[in-house]
Amino acid sequence: MERYKEIERSIIKKYRKESGMSLMEVAEILDMSHDYLRRIESLNDEVKTCSLKLLIKFSILFDKKLDDFLKEEE
């Protein structure tokens, strides 16, 4: 049975900060609310994940591979 990998949500914030973009800038570029982006980045929020479409947008914006956003298998 194939297991799905979880998204490493904290890495989104890391890549955003490395790019020098604010939360508001990224939210505007990706046409999403800054509150939703903040919730995705937060490890203390109950938001479980984001869509594959949004993950692809993050990978293009930050020039990263999709695998870079996934948790390593334990």
N, C-alpha and C positions, 0 to 999 in steps of 0.2 A: 504494500500500500504506500503510495507516494504521500510524503508529508509536505505541507506548505511552509515556506519560510516566512517569518515575521519581518516587518519593516523595522529597521533600527531608527526610531523616531528622533532620537537625540542627534543623529548624524545630519539630519536636515538643518537643524539649527547651526551645527558646526560648519557645514558648507555655506550656509547663508552668511555667517559672520566672516568666514574666510574670503568670501566674495566682496565684502565691504558693503553689502546691501542691508537696508533696514527691513524689518518685518513688513512695514507698510509698502515699501518699494516692491518686494517680492510678491506680496498679495496683489498689488495693482498689476504687475506684469503678468501674473498667472490668472488674473481675473477671478479672484476669490476674496472672501472677507478676511481682514487681518485677524479677526477673532478666531476664525476656523484655523488659520495657519498657526496662531499662537497655541491653540489646543492640540494641533498635530505635534508641534515641537515639545510640548510639555509632557513630562513623564508622570506628572501628578494628576493628569486629566483622564477621564474615562473614554475619550475618543480612542477607539481601538486601532484604526488604521486609516489610510487614504486609498482612493481608487487607483487602479493601474494607470488610467489616463493621467491623473495628477502626478503620479510617480514618474511617468515618462516626461512630463513637463519639467519636473525638478531636475531630472537627469540631463535634459537639454540645457536648461538655464545654467546649471552649475558645471556643465561639461563633464559629467561623471557617467559611469556605466550603471545600469539598473542594479547589478549585483552589489555595487557599492552601498546601496541603501538597505540591503538585507542582512539580517542577523546571521552570524556564523553558527553553523550547527554545532551542538554540544556533544 
